[in-house]
């Protein structure tokens, strides 16, 4: 099997920790194809996917996406995903849609930008000596942490462990080798403020690199948050959020973001290739569903680490940069849900408020966004009588006084009639192709007042009226024939056609 397939198809098994919950087998996933993924959309696709290969030249991307994320992709207008395939077909999708990726040789020049951007699950195991060193560091402070934020601004709190900060940075297990490069704060290209962290700019032997230098060979550079992170334990919601840039040889030189619950086995994801044209937001990643470990809120604590590894061949870019790292946890929250979020006026919507955490009883206040009186029911029903896009918000309070808000948007529109731009006869078998706009699934077509049964909607701008000899008899050559098109919302359009 091609080496790239081996990397992307690897399955990692979590290690159970005595007295802690067993690792999750992972959520159900779909394999989807983005026909033209743009950088503006890529942060959401990056966060949503378990595995991803993105051709930066053509825009085509193949991703393995948990089913729970599909609705979020649709909400960010990535609903036209192309084919949705079974989980077992990720490699098949690569062969079908990105054959050049599978057959590409290793890049021959470090000066050329990587063509592909890649994400894959990862599992790294530390040696016993490195586990012991970090354990000593943790014992020397004997502290845990609330949820963290790190922007790497040098005029704020200390960053690195040797300076009294909370981040341990080191060249993995080879602290005295030549080429000892490690993570360092620098002001090359910050997402916010003036400083970010770069994977290979530090060097204990004085071999510091400049901002735009290619990363060194044979690096295994780690940056780990030393205190135990306890703030996510037992909460209903917790997430990891950070900004990243990566430029490296795809699949060979890898940036990692990782979590461990035992200090030895680190689970997470690797990124490689070209993620360098902007700061990509790792959209708040749900810590209740971490690859290889499952729900991190069930553990008393976990560790967070970032790493960068390179081999001894091609060095393609600056490596990796991160900024504005944060972990947030919410002990009480409320989720706003609706049975529908779009439709035609008048639109009746059934809302539901679901509290997470906190202490009962709860109180609720709904603002429907249209200027109507608020509702204090947990699950109200509201009818919108005018078109528009309405921000809906529910505010909940538990018995201790903790307050949380949740929201969604409801869009109300008027029916849009179908538009017929052209009709053309096609042969073998006889059929009529209709081009236009606003065709809905379920549209009905009437020929001289009689409904025609064989209509296929290809898209909102194309439908096909089929029927062979029967259709040819109903639409005689040289005879103008009246067609009526009726959408399910009852809007209509007419067109006189002859051939």
N, C-alpha and C positions, 0 to 999 in steps of 0.2 A: 504493500500500500504506500502511496505517496506520503512523504514525511509530514507535509502540511496536514493531511487528513488525520494522521496519527495524533498530531498536536491538538487538533480541534475535536477529535472524537474521544479523547481520554476521559475515563470515568473515575472519579476520586471517591473513596470511601472514608467517611468520618470515623474518628476514633472515639468511642464512648468513654466518658469520664465517670469514675465511680461516684454514685449518688446524684448524678446530674442526668437530665433527660437525654434520651438517645437521639442521634441526629435524624433529621427528616429526610425522607426519600426525595423530596423536591416536588414542586407543583406540576400540574399538567401543562404542557407547552404545545405551541403550534410553531411550525416553520413558515415564515412569511418572506415575501420578496418585495423590497421597495424598488420600484422601477426607476426612480430618480430622486435619491435621497440628497438633500441639500445640507450644507453646514448648519443652517438655521434650525433644521429639524433634527440634526444628528444627536444633540444632547439627549432628547427624549428617547430616540432609538437606542442610543448607547445604554441609558439607564434601564430600558425595558428588556434588553436582550440578555440571555444567558451566553449565547455565542453569536458572533457577528463578523461578517466579512464584507467590506465596503470598497468598491472600486472607485477611487477618487477621480478617475478620468471619465468614466461613463455615468457615474451616479448610482449604478445598480448595487444593491446590498441584499444579502441573504442573512436572515436573523432567526434564531430560535427564541421565541417569546413566550413567557408564562401566560396562560389563558387569562389570568386576572388583569394583565396589562393591556389586553386588546381594546377595552373600552377607553383607556387613557390615550392610546394611540389615535383612536377615532376622534376623541375630543380635541386633539391637537392637529386635526385635519391631515392626519396620515392614514385616513380610512381607505384610500385607494391603494391598497398594499400590493395588489396583484395576487398571484396564486397563494392560497393557504394550504399547506401540506402537512402530513403527519410528522410527528417528532422524529420517527426513524428515517425521514427523508432529508435531513439536513445535508448530508454528503451528496445525495442525489440532486438536491437543489443547486449545490455548488457546481456539480458537473454540468448541469443544464444551463445555468444562468451565468456562471463565472468560470468557464473552462480555462480561460487564460490564467487565472489565479492558480489553479491546480497544476498547470503545466509550466508555469514560469520558472526559469532558472534563478538562482540567487543573483541579486543585483550585483553588477560588476563595478560600479563606481559609487564612491561615497558622496560625490557631488550631486548625484541625481536624487530628486525627492522620491521617497517611497510611493509606489502607485496605490498600495492597498492599506486600509486601516482594519485592524483585527482585534477582536475580543474573544477570550476563551476562559473557561473555568480553570482554577489553579489550586494546587495543594503543594506546599513546601514544608519540609521537615527539617528542623534545626538539629545540629549535632549536640551531644550532651554537654560539651564544653561551653558552647554559646548559651545554652539554656542555663547553665550554672552561673555564668557571668552576669546575665541579666537578672537572675534570681537574687544575686548578691546586691545588685543595685536597688532592686525593689525592697529588699530587707533593710537596707541602710536608711531608707526614708520611712518605711512602714506606713504608707499612706494610700488611700484610694482617691478617686476623683469624682466630682460631679461632672455633668456633661461639659465637654470641652469646646473651646474655640481657639484656633491658632491661625494668625495672619502673618507670622514671621517678621513682624515689625521690630527692629532692633532697639527702638527707643521705648518699648513697652517692657513687659516682664521678660526675664531670661528665657532663652529657647532651649539651649543644649544642656545636657546633664552636667557636663564639667563646669558650666557656668552657673549652676543652680536651677536650671530649667527642667522640663519634664521629658524632653526628647533625647533618646540615645541614638547616636549615629555612628556607623562603623562599617568597615569593609569586612564582610561576613567571614569569620573564622580564620582570616589571614591578615591580622593587623599590622604585620611588619614587612609584607611583601612589597617589592617595587611596584609602583602603579597603584598604591593604596588610595583609591579615590572613594569619596563618600559624600552623603548628602550635606549640603551647606546652604545657609541663607544667603541670598545675593539680591542685588537690585538690577538684574538683567531685564526682566520682563514681568513685573508683578501684575496680578489680576486686579488688586486694589492696594492702595497705599504705595509703598516704594519697594517692598521686599517680598520675595517668594522663596521656596526651597527648590534647589536643583540637585539632581541625583548624583552627579560626579564632579562637582566643582571643588570639593574639599580634598585635601591630601596631606596626610601627616608627614610625608617625606618632602614636602615643599613643592610638589609637582602640581600646582594649582592650574586649572584651565581657565581661559577667558570665556566670556558669556557665549560667544557663537562658535566655540570650538566643538569639533566632533568628540563624542564621549570616548573614553579609553577602552581598550580591549581587556577581556578577562575581569571585568568588574562584577562584584556581587555586593552591591551597596544597599545598606538597610537604614531605615529611620523608624524607630519604634517609640510609641508613647509608653513611658515606663510605668506610671501608676495603673493599678487595676481600675477599669471603667465599670462602675457599679450603678450608675444612674439609670440604666435601662432595665434593671432587674425588676420584674413584676409589673411594669407599666403597660397600659393598653397600646401605646404608640411610641416608637423610637425610630430614629433615622440617622444615617450618615450622609453628609453633604460635603463636597469639596470641588474645587476647580482644577483642571489638569490640562497639560500640553505634553504630547509625546511625539518624538521623531526618532525612529529607529528602524533597523532592518526587520521587516515583518517576520514574525514567528521565531526569530533567532535571538534578537536582543529585546528583552521584555521588561516592561514596567508592571509592578504588582501593587494591588491594594488588598490587604489581608486582615483576617481576624483569627484569633486563637482563644480557646478556653482552657488550654493546658500548658501553654508556653512552649510547646514542642511542635505540634501540628498547626499550620497556618493555612486557612482556607479563604479563597476569594477569587479574584479575576486577574488575568494578565491583559495588557494592551500593548500593541506594537504597530509599527508602520507609521502612517501619517495622520496624526491628530494635532498638527502644529499650527494650522492657519488661524486659529482662534482659541480662546480659553473655553474648553468644553466643561459644562456643568454636569457632574455626576448627580443628576436630579435626586432629591432626597431618597436615598436607598433604604427601603424598609428593612429594619433589623429583625423583624419577625420572620423573615424568609431569606436567610443567608445561605448561600450555596455550601453544601457539605455539613452544615451545622444546624440548619433549620431555624427555629425561633430563639434568637439570642436573649429575648426578654425572660426566658425561662431559666437562664443561668444566673448565678450570683454576681458574676463579673466576666469580662473578657478583655483581651488585649488588642490593640490596633497597630498595624505596621504597614509601611510602604517600602518597596524594594525595587532595585533595577539590576538586571543581569545582562552581560554581554559576552559573546564568545570571542575567539581570537582572529576573526576574519574581517568582515566588512563593518565599519562604523559609519552609520548613516544618519547624521544629525546631532542634535544636542542632548538626546536621551530623554529625560523626563523632568517636568516641573509640576509642582502642586502649590496651591495657595488656598487660603480661607477654608481650612478644615473645621468642620463642626459636627458634633453629635448632639442631638436634641432628643429629649424624652418628655412625654406628656402623661401625667398621672390621671388627668380627667379630660375627656374630649367628647364631642358630639358630632355625629355624622348626619348630614342632610341628604335625603334620598327622595326620588320622585319616580312615579310609574312611567312618566314620559317627560322629556325636556324640550320637545319641539312639536309643533302641530299647527293646525289652521284655526283661525279665529271663528267662533269662540272656542277656547281650549280649557278643558277642565283637568286639573292636575291633582293627584292624591300624593301628599307629602308624608314623609316619615322621618322622625328624629330618633336616632339610636345613640344612647349614652354609652361611653366606654370608660370604665373605672369610676372613681368618685364614690359617693355614698348616697343611696336613695333616702328619701324621695327627691325627685327632680322637678324643676319648673322650666317652662319653655315659653319663648316669645318668637313668633315668626313675622318677618317683614317680607312681603311678597314682591317688593320692588316696583309696584305700579301705583303707589299712593293710596292703596286701600287700607282699611283698618287692620291692625295687627291681630294675629290669632294666638291664643295661649294654650291651644291644644297640642298634645304631643304629635298627633297625626292628622293635620287639618286637610280639608279639601278646598281648593280655590279655583275660580273660573276667571280667565283673562278674556276681556271683551274688546281689546284693541291690539293692533299689531305692535311688535317691538321686541327688544331683547331685555329681559328683566333679571337683575341680580337678586337672588333670593337668599336670605340669611336667617338662620335659627340661632338664638342665644339660649343656652341652657345653664342652669345653676343647680349644684347639688346641695345637700343639707348642711355641708360645712361652709358654704358660701363660695366655693370654687366656681369659676365661670369659664365657659368655653363657647366658641362660635363655630358653626359650619355653614357652608354655602354651596350654591350651584347656580346655574343660569338657565332660564326658560326662554325659548325663542318662539314667538307667535307670528305667523305670517298669513297672508291672504292666498287663496288658490291662484296658481299661475297656469293659464291655459296652455296647451301644447301649441307649438309653432311648427308649421310645415314649410320647409324651405325648398325641397325638391322631391320628386318621385321618379324612379327609373325602373324599367322592366329588365329583368335578367332571365336567361334561359337555362334549360337543362338542369333541374326542372324549372318550369315557369314560376317566377316569383317577382315581387315588387319590393324594392329597397327604398325606404323613406328616410330622408335626412331632415333634421330640424332641431328642436330644443324642447326641454321640459316634458319628455315622455316618461310616464310613470309605469312601474311594474303593474300589470293588470289592466293596462289601457285596452279599450275595446275599439274595434274598427268595424264600421258599417259601410257596405257597398250598395249604393242605391237603396238605402234604408234597411238592408238585411245584414245582421251581424255576421261577420266572418270569423270562423273559430280558430284559424291557424295564424296566430300573431306572436312573433318572438321579439322581445325588447332586448336589443344588444347593449344599449347604453341610453343615457338620457337624451342623446342626440341621434340615435339610430334605431330603427326597427325594421323587421322583415315580415312581409305578408306572404305566406307560402300557400301552396295548394295545387300546383301542377296544372293538369288539364282542366280541373274544376275551376280554378281561379282564372285561367285563360278564357273559359267560356263566360265567366261572370264579368270580365273586363274585355269586351271584344275589340279587336284591332280597329282603329280609326273612329271609335265611338267614344265621345267624352263621357266619363263615368264619375259620379259624385261619391267622394269618400268622406265619411264623418269619423273623427277621432275623438274618443271620450275617455278622459282620465278618471281614475277612481274617485277623485274629489269633485266630479261632475262637470268640470270645465271641458270645453269642446273646441274643435277647430274643423273646418271643412276645406276640401281641396278637390278640384276637378282635374282629372287625369285622363290622358289618352296616349296611345302609342302607335 
